[in-house]
Amino acid sequence: MTHKELIDQVSANLFKQSGKLESRRSWLAMRSYLEQLDSEQLKSMLKDQG
């Protein structure tokens, strides 16, 4: 999985768990944060969500 695909997967899972549609601003802030993480950190988040 590419870094971008990991970010997409983690962000989709986070919003699915919250059960509500977040504002675009919140979504962009979260994406910005996730982009700063390395692939191993993102994979770890996916594992924890699963």
Backbone as CSV, one residue per row, in Angstrom:
resi,resn,N_x,N_y,N_z,CA_x,CA_y,CA_z,C_x,C_y,C_z
1,MET,0.848,-1.181,0.000,0.000,0.000,0.000,0.890,1.239,0.000
2,THR,0.533,2.213,-0.811,1.306,3.448,-0.831,0.961,4.292,0.397
3,HIS,1.778,5.294,0.641,1.544,6.189,1.785,0.187,6.860,1.660
4,LYS,-0.147,7.324,0.456,-1.442,7.979,0.238,-2.599,7.004,0.485
5,GLU,-2.455,5.770,0.040,-3.504,4.780,0.267,-3.682,4.497,1.753
6,LEU,-2.581,4.473,2.493,-2.671,4.283,3.941,-3.421,5.439,4.587
7,ILE,-3.103,6.658,4.172,-3.791,7.848,4.708,-5.285,7.770,4.391
8,ASP,-5.619,7.394,3.157,-7.027,7.267,2.765,-7.744,6.250,3.646
9,GLN,-7.107,5.104,3.864,-7.723,4.029,4.644,-7.923,4.444,6.102
10,VAL,-6.895,5.036,6.703,-6.992,5.458,8.107,-8.075,6.525,8.266
11,SER,-8.090,7.517,7.388,-9.089,8.583,7.520,-10.502,8.040,7.309
12,ALA,-10.675,7.128,6.361,-12.002,6.537,6.144,-12.448,5.772,7.382
13,ASN,-11.561,5.018,7.981,-11.904,4.250,9.178,-12.238,5.158,10.354
14,LEU,-11.510,6.241,10.511,-11.778,7.165,11.618,-13.167,7.784,11.478
15,PHE,-13.533,8.191,10.271,-14.847,8.796,10.084,-15.952,7.761,10.217
16,LYS,-15.700,6.544,9.791,-16.687,5.477,9.930,-16.957,5.217,11.409
17,GLN,-15.894,5.223,12.226,-16.032,4.974,13.658,-16.776,6.102,14.360
18,SER,-16.555,7.327,13.913,-17.198,8.458,14.588,-18.701,8.476,14.317
19,GLY,-19.120,7.894,13.192,-20.543,7.797,12.890,-21.201,9.104,12.483
20,LYS,-20.393,10.096,12.153,-20.984,11.360,11.710,-20.091,11.991,10.644
21,LEU,-20.685,12.826,9.861,-19.947,13.511,8.817,-19.260,14.727,9.441
22,GLU,-17.965,14.763,9.316,-17.207,15.883,9.868,-17.151,17.026,8.856
23,SER,-16.835,18.192,9.332,-16.702,19.326,8.434,-15.468,19.145,7.553
24,ARG,-15.480,19.794,6.428,-14.336,19.723,5.513,-13.072,20.219,6.204
25,ARG,-13.200,21.230,7.025,-12.039,21.771,7.726,-11.437,20.728,8.676
26,SER,-12.286,20.018,9.397,-11.814,18.964,10.298,-11.153,17.846,9.505
27,TRP,-11.767,17.498,8.382,-11.229,16.436,7.544,-9.854,16.818,7.011
28,LEU,-9.708,18.057,6.552,-8.422,18.513,6.025,-7.361,18.561,7.120
29,ALA,-7.746,18.966,8.325,-6.797,19.005,9.440,-6.314,17.596,9.782
30,MET,-7.239,16.648,9.790,-6.857,15.273,10.086,-5.948,14.725,8.997
31,ARG,-6.279,14.990,7.742,-5.447,14.514,6.635,-4.051,15.117,6.719
32,SER,-3.970,16.371,7.059,-2.667,17.033,7.193,-1.831,16.348,8.268
33,TYR,-2.455,16.014,9.390,-1.764,15.313,10.468,-1.294,13.937,10.001
34,LEU,-2.180,13.188,9.351,-1.836,11.833,8.909,-0.699,11.847,7.897
35,GLU,-0.633,12.879,7.069,0.427,12.969,6.071,1.799,13.146,6.721
36,GLN,1.838,13.607,7.945,3.105,13.789,8.648,3.630,12.486,9.250
37,LEU,2.771,11.485,9.352,3.176,10.211,9.928,3.858,9.354,8.873
38,ASP,4.727,8.452,9.324,5.338,7.546,8.359,4.441,6.330,8.145
39,SER,4.788,5.531,7.154,3.942,4.399,6.770,3.751,3.410,7.906
40,GLU,4.781,3.180,8.698,4.666,2.229,9.805,3.662,2.717,10.852
41,GLN,3.662,4.015,11.128,2.700,4.573,12.082,1.277,4.433,11.548
42,LEU,1.101,4.657,10.251,-0.227,4.523,9.648,-0.689,3.071,9.685
43,LYS,0.199,2.141,9.374,-0.148,0.718,9.421,-0.534,0.314,10.836
44,SER,0.155,0.854,11.815,-0.157,0.562,13.205,-1.553,1.065,13.572
45,MET,-1.910,2.253,13.069,-3.242,2.795,13.324,-4.313,1.904,12.700
46,LEU,-4.050,1.427,11.481,-5.014,0.533,10.833,-5.179,-0.753,11.627
47,LYS,-4.084,-1.281,12.118,-4.123,-2.514,12.904,-4.935,-2.301,14.179
48,ASP,-4.726,-1.158,14.836,-5.449,-0.847,16.074,-6.941,-0.653,15.824
49,GLN,-7.299,-0.137,14.637,-8.708,0.105,14.312,-9.427,-1.198,13.959
50,GLY,-8.658,-2.169,13.428,-9.252,-3.407,12.951,-9.726,-4.242,14.074
